[in-house]
Structure formats: structure tokens, C-alpha cells
Amino acid sequence: MNIKLVSFDGEYPNLCSGELVILADGINWVFPPHALSSGGYVTFDENWSEDVEQGPWEIREWPDGFPEKFKDKVLCVINSEIPWGCCGGCV
């Protein structure tokens, strides 16, 4: 099973909104916009100072027809090659 991160152009402050392209068994799969979702979160203290916790990526939406057998491996590749993020930009 050959899975490779081809590209991801997400950057602060919207890390999750980048275009993600994965090579799986010789096919380039372009993921829908905003396909990544951070496993992190943002909390605020009593003075409204934010505390941002980063967490592993999850995939919110897969390309149409993406093979189920590759999904776990793709998540492993994404989480090992794309820095975890939760920028608080959604708050």
C-alpha cells in the first residue's frame, strides 16, 4: 500500500483550510476544501485569555470514491507529516 502526502498548503491562521493532495496507489486524490479538522481545542480563562491545545488531524470529508482500505493509513501519513494545529481561527 503506497500512500504519500503530495501537497498541503494550509497555513496559519487557517491551517485546516488548505488544499490536501494524497497519492494512493498511483492516483492523486484532491480533497475537498476544509477537509481537515483539528483534534485540538481553544479555551478561555476568566480574563478571556485563550489557551490553544493542538491535536491530531481528522478528516471531515473524503474525495468521492476514495477507497476505504486506505483511510487509516492516510490519517497516519497526515498526522506524521502535517504539523498538528489548532490556531483558534474558528473561534
Order of alpha helices (4+ residues) and beta strands (2+ residues): beta-beta-beta-beta-beta-beta-beta-alpha
